[in-house]
Amino acid sequence: QVRLVESGGGLVQAGGSLRLSCAASGNRLPISVSGWYRQAPGKLRELVATMTIDGRTNYADSVKGRSNISRNKVRDTVYLDRNLLEPEDTGVYYCCVRVRSVDSWGQGTQVTVSS
């Protein structure tokens, strides 16, 4: 199973930016889909952005125009750039990758946006 470690979370003021990173290890197979999800306090985990192996991206409507997902295949790392952050963006951000129809999840990184 793929091991994922997220980093880059923290406390940021509204309007600010941050970059989340997700480093994958223990995998030698192609990652078909990479994605970021957010779980706000008291709410279900929801999709933020995904990227397929051929580079197609998908974003939640709430983050379109304020987010960019990218991947460094050499470093086997997935990034999520968030801009113009709002307090509603607060939550634990999880990285997820799919390898041969099996999803692996990281432990999450907390992002808190203050107003």
N, C-alpha and C positions, 0 to 999 in steps of 0.2 A: 504494500500500500504506500501511496505517496505521502511523505511528511511535508506539511506546510507550516511555515512560520511567518506570521504577519508582523509588521512593524510600521512605525510612522504616525501612530495615533497620538492624541494629546488634547490639550486645551487650546482653543483658538477663538479669537473674537469674530463676531459676525462680519462678513465681508472678506474674511481672510481666506487663505489657501493652505493646503497641505498635500503631501504625497504619501500614499500608503504603498507599502511593498509587501510582496508575498514570495518568499523563497521556497522553492520546491526541492526536495531531495529524496533519494531512494527510488528513483524512477528512471527507467531506460526506454520507456515506450512513449509514443506520441501522445501529447495532451490534446484531446479533441476540442475541449471547451474549457476556458478559464473564466472565472467570474468573481464578482464581489457582491456581497449581500449585506444588508444592514438590519439590525434588530434594535428598535427603539424600546425604551422602558415600557413594559406592559403591552407590547405589541408583538405580532408575529414577525418572523424573519422575512424580509422582502428583497427582491432583486434590485441591485443598483446598476450593474453593467456586466455584460459578458462579451467574450471575444472567441470566435471559433478558430480552428487551426489555420484556416485560409484568410484570417484577418477580418472577417465580418464582425461588426460590433452591434450591440443592442443596449439601449439605455432606458431606464425608467423615465417616464415623462417628467417626473419631479426633478430630475437631475440633468436633463438634456440641456446642452449649452453651457453647463457648469462642470462637466466631468469629462475625463478622457481615460480610457483603459488602454494599456499597452503591454507588450511582453517582450522581454529580452530572452530569446531562445538559447543563446549561448550561456547565460547565467541562470537559465530556467527560473526566471523571476517575472512576476506579473505586477504591474503598477496600476494604481488608480490615482489620478490627479483630480483633486476637488478644488473648485474655485468658487468665489462669491458664496461662501458658506453661510448657512442660515441656522438659527437654533433648531429648526426642524430636522436638520441633518444629524443631530446628535444621536449616538447609538454605538453599539458594538458592530464593527465591520469585520465580516468573515470572508476569507478567501476560499474558493472552491474550484477544484479542477476535476475533469472527467477523463479517465483513462479506460478504454475498453468498456464503456458503459458503467463504470464504477466511479462514484463521486467520493472525493476525499475533501475533508474540511480542516481548516486551521482552527486555532483556539480563539481567534478574534483579537481585535485591537480597539480600544475605546477611543471614540472621538466625541469631544464635548465642545459645542459651539455656544459661546456666551453672547448674550444680547447687549 
